[in-house]
Amino acid sequence: MGLGVALLVVAVVLVLAALSVRVVREYERIVVFRLGRLLGPRGPGLVWIVPGLDRTRKVSLQIDTADIAPQDVITKDNVTVHVEAAVFYRVIDPAKSVVEIRDYEGAILRIAQTTLRAALSQHDLDDLLAHQDVVNEQLKMRIDEATEPWGVQVVGVETKDIDLPDTMQRAMARQAEAERERRAKVIAAEGEYQAAERLSEAAALLGREKDAITLRTLQTLAEVATEQNSTLIFPVPADLISVLRWGAPAASPQADSH
């Protein structure tokens, strides 16, 4: 009889001990309430509670993400875009995340949706596409201001995809093509201008140095002569041909009399 009672007492103690111990991981905390009053967060490691009197709520401190449902947003310049985004957040105050709000995960998602529409509607389409990192930072700051009283910190906001209407995509493609053509023409014109400047400088130099023209002519002839099956036509003054053919002209009698 005595042995049975002892075994019963031991079993009860073991059960109470098992109910009194909570194992809390490093990335978790448990918020303890005793008779409805907040005792505060506990952990990590072994946490002892009073069975029947204490109630616990486990909270993760890891970074979590909430995918914002696709939103149709009208930009400042009246263009409708289809935007998807994601919010990254973590709990920094477990007690507030349990006491201050019933479901902080759902609340973050709803606030992110409304903030996304309100923030993007203040930007032009070009600004939205060109400065997406700045827009993400603005979204992060606005959502974080709303979630701070709940003990939740917004780590970042990323707009995953911005879909444009087909007409707008075609218009942007035409604009990009026209911009590329404009740049190509500007570059070509700049090259022509620089080449003309160089030619003008070369012509001025050759005009000042007569021997330079002769040397340049000879160099051109040498370059052309290297080509096979080529015929060169070299202009020679007529006076030079007569001198080479008949010799120097005899002096006139009038010149001898003098």
C-alpha positions as CSV (number, residue, x, y, z in Angstrom):
1,M,0.0,0.0,0.0
2,G,2.8,2.4,1.0
3,L,4.7,1.5,-2.1
4,G,1.8,2.3,-4.4
5,V,1.3,5.7,-2.8
6,A,5.0,6.5,-3.2
7,L,4.9,5.6,-6.8
8,L,1.8,7.7,-7.3
9,V,3.5,10.7,-5.7
10,V,6.6,10.2,-7.8
11,A,4.4,10.0,-10.9
12,V,2.6,13.2,-10.0
13,V,5.8,15.0,-9.3
14,L,7.2,13.9,-12.7
15,V,4.1,15.0,-14.5
16,L,4.2,18.4,-12.7
17,A,7.9,18.8,-13.5
18,A,7.2,18.0,-17.1
19,L,4.4,20.6,-17.2
20,S,6.6,23.1,-15.4
21,V,9.5,23.1,-17.9
22,R,9.6,24.8,-21.3
23,V,12.6,24.5,-23.6
24,V,13.1,27.8,-25.5
25,R,15.4,27.9,-28.5
26,E,17.9,30.6,-29.1
27,Y,15.8,32.3,-31.7
28,E,12.6,32.1,-29.6
29,R,11.1,33.7,-26.5
30,I,8.0,32.8,-24.5
31,V,5.8,35.5,-23.0
32,V,4.5,34.3,-19.6
33,F,1.1,35.4,-18.0
34,R,0.3,34.5,-14.5
35,L,-3.4,34.7,-13.6
36,G,-3.8,37.1,-16.6
37,R,-1.0,39.4,-15.6
38,L,2.1,39.8,-17.8
39,L,5.3,38.5,-16.3
40,G,7.4,39.2,-19.4
41,P,9.3,37.3,-21.9
42,R,11.5,34.3,-20.9
43,G,14.3,32.4,-22.6
44,P,16.3,31.0,-24.2
45,G,17.0,27.7,-22.4
46,L,15.0,26.0,-19.7
47,V,12.0,28.1,-18.4
48,W,10.1,27.1,-15.3
49,I,6.4,28.0,-15.0
50,V,3.7,27.2,-12.5
51,P,1.2,24.7,-14.0
52,G,-2.4,25.8,-13.9
53,L,-1.4,29.4,-13.0
54,D,0.8,30.4,-15.9
55,R,0.0,30.7,-19.6
56,T,2.6,31.1,-22.3
57,R,2.8,32.4,-25.8
58,K,5.8,31.5,-28.0
59,V,7.2,34.2,-30.3
60,S,9.9,33.8,-32.9
61,L,12.6,36.4,-33.3
62,Q,13.7,35.3,-36.7
63,I,13.2,37.5,-39.8
64,D,10.0,36.7,-41.5
65,T,8.5,37.8,-44.8
66,A,5.0,38.8,-45.9
67,D,4.1,38.8,-49.6
68,I,1.9,41.7,-50.5
69,A,-0.8,40.8,-52.9
70,P,-0.6,42.4,-56.4
71,Q,-1.8,45.9,-56.3
72,D,-3.1,48.2,-59.1
73,V,-1.5,51.6,-58.4
74,I,-2.1,54.8,-60.3
75,T,1.1,56.8,-60.4
76,K,1.4,60.6,-60.2
77,D,1.3,60.9,-64.0
78,N,-1.9,58.8,-64.2
79,V,-0.3,55.5,-65.3
80,T,-1.8,52.3,-63.9
81,V,0.9,49.8,-62.9
82,H,0.6,46.3,-61.4
83,V,2.9,46.0,-58.5
84,E,4.0,43.1,-56.3
85,A,6.1,43.5,-53.2
86,A,7.4,41.8,-50.1
87,V,8.0,43.0,-46.5
88,F,10.7,41.6,-44.3
89,Y,10.3,42.0,-40.6
90,R,11.2,40.6,-37.2
91,V,10.0,40.9,-33.6
92,I,12.2,42.9,-31.3
93,D,9.9,43.2,-28.3
94,P,8.0,39.9,-27.7
95,A,5.8,41.3,-24.9
96,K,4.5,44.1,-27.1
97,S,3.9,41.8,-30.1
98,V,1.6,39.8,-27.9
99,V,0.0,42.4,-25.7
100,E,-0.4,45.4,-28.1
101,I,-1.9,43.6,-31.1
102,R,-3.8,40.4,-31.7
103,D,-2.3,39.3,-35.0
104,Y,0.7,41.4,-35.9
105,E,1.5,39.3,-39.0
106,G,-1.9,40.0,-40.6
107,A,-1.8,43.7,-39.5
108,I,1.7,44.1,-41.2
109,L,0.3,42.7,-44.4
110,R,-2.7,45.1,-44.4
111,I,-0.7,48.1,-43.5
112,A,1.9,47.2,-46.2
113,Q,-0.9,47.1,-48.9
114,T,-2.3,50.5,-48.0
115,T,1.1,52.1,-47.7
116,L,2.2,50.6,-51.0
117,R,-0.7,52.3,-52.8
118,A,-0.3,55.6,-51.0
119,A,3.5,55.8,-51.5
120,L,3.7,54.8,-55.2
121,S,0.9,57.2,-56.1
122,Q,3.2,60.1,-55.2
123,H,5.8,59.1,-57.8
124,D,6.0,59.5,-61.6
125,L,6.4,56.3,-63.6
126,D,10.0,57.3,-64.7
127,D,10.9,58.1,-61.1
128,L,9.4,54.8,-59.9
129,L,11.4,52.7,-62.4
130,A,14.7,54.7,-62.2
131,H,14.8,55.0,-58.4
132,Q,13.3,51.8,-57.1
133,D,15.7,51.5,-54.2
134,V,14.6,55.0,-52.9
135,V,11.0,54.0,-53.2
136,N,11.7,50.8,-51.3
137,E,13.4,52.8,-48.5
138,Q,10.4,55.1,-48.2
139,L,8.0,52.2,-47.9
140,K,10.2,50.6,-45.3
141,M,10.2,53.8,-43.2
142,R,6.5,54.3,-43.4
143,I,5.6,50.7,-42.5
144,D,8.2,50.6,-39.7
145,E,6.6,53.7,-38.1
146,A,3.3,51.9,-38.0
147,T,4.6,48.6,-36.6
148,E,7.0,50.1,-34.0
149,P,4.3,50.3,-31.2
150,W,3.8,46.5,-31.7
151,G,7.4,45.7,-31.0
152,V,8.0,44.7,-34.7
153,Q,10.8,46.1,-36.8
154,V,10.6,46.3,-40.6
155,V,13.9,45.2,-42.0
156,G,13.2,45.9,-45.6
157,V,10.7,46.2,-48.4
158,E,11.3,45.0,-52.0
159,T,9.0,45.7,-54.9
160,K,9.4,42.4,-56.8
161,D,7.7,43.2,-60.1
162,I,6.2,46.3,-61.8
163,D,4.0,45.4,-64.7
164,L,3.1,48.1,-67.2
165,P,0.2,48.2,-69.7
166,D,1.0,46.9,-73.2
167,T,0.5,50.4,-74.7
168,M,2.9,51.9,-72.3
169,Q,5.5,49.2,-72.9
170,R,5.3,49.8,-76.7
171,A,5.6,53.6,-76.1
172,M,8.6,53.1,-73.9
173,A,10.2,50.8,-76.5
174,R,9.7,53.4,-79.2
175,Q,11.1,56.1,-76.9
176,A,14.2,54.0,-76.1
177,E,14.8,53.3,-79.8
178,A,14.5,57.0,-80.7
179,E,17.0,57.8,-77.9
180,R,19.5,55.2,-79.2
181,E,19.2,56.7,-82.7
182,R,19.7,60.2,-81.4
183,R,22.8,59.2,-79.5
184,A,24.2,57.4,-82.6
185,K,23.7,60.5,-84.7
186,V,25.3,62.7,-82.1
187,I,28.3,60.4,-81.9
188,A,28.6,60.3,-85.7
189,A,28.4,64.1,-86.0
190,E,31.0,64.5,-83.2
191,G,33.3,62.2,-85.1
192,E,32.8,64.1,-88.4
193,Y,33.5,67.4,-86.6
194,Q,36.7,66.1,-85.0
195,A,37.9,64.6,-88.4
196,A,37.2,68.0,-90.1
197,E,39.2,69.8,-87.4
198,R,42.2,67.4,-88.0
199,L,42.0,67.8,-91.8
200,S,41.9,71.5,-91.4
201,E,45.0,71.5,-89.2
202,A,46.8,69.1,-91.7
203,A,45.9,71.3,-94.6
204,A,47.2,74.4,-92.8
205,L,50.5,72.6,-92.0
206,L,51.0,71.4,-95.6
207,G,50.3,74.9,-96.9
208,R,53.1,76.3,-94.7
209,E,55.6,73.6,-95.6
210,K,55.9,73.0,-99.4
211,D,58.3,70.1,-99.0
212,A,55.7,68.4,-96.8
213,I,53.3,68.2,-99.8
214,T,56.0,66.6,-102.0
215,L,56.8,64.1,-99.2
216,R,53.2,63.3,-98.7
217,T,52.7,62.7,-102.5
218,L,55.7,60.4,-102.6
219,Q,54.4,58.5,-99.6
220,T,51.0,58.1,-101.2
221,L,52.6,56.8,-104.4
222,A,54.7,54.3,-102.5
223,E,51.6,53.0,-100.7
224,V,49.6,52.7,-104.0
225,A,52.6,51.0,-105.7
226,T,52.4,48.1,-103.3
227,E,49.1,47.0,-104.8
228,Q,49.3,44.6,-107.7
229,N,47.8,45.3,-111.1
230,S,47.8,49.1,-110.4
231,T,48.5,51.8,-112.9
232,L,49.8,55.1,-111.6
233,I,49.2,58.4,-113.4
234,F,51.6,61.0,-112.1
235,P,51.1,64.6,-113.3
236,V,54.3,66.3,-114.5
237,P,54.6,69.9,-115.6
238,A,55.0,70.4,-119.4
239,D,58.1,72.6,-118.9
240,L,59.8,69.8,-117.1
241,I,59.1,67.3,-119.8
242,S,60.6,69.6,-122.5
243,V,63.7,70.1,-120.5
244,L,64.2,66.4,-120.0
245,R,63.5,65.7,-123.7
246,W,65.5,68.4,-125.5
247,G,67.8,69.8,-122.9
248,A,68.0,73.4,-121.8
249,P,66.6,75.9,-124.4
250,A,69.3,78.0,-126.3
251,A,69.7,81.6,-125.5
252,S,68.0,84.0,-127.9
253,P,70.0,86.4,-130.1
254,Q,68.6,89.4,-128.3
255,A,69.9,88.0,-125.1
256,D,73.4,87.6,-126.7
257,S,73.5,91.2,-128.0
258,H,72.9,92.3,-124.5
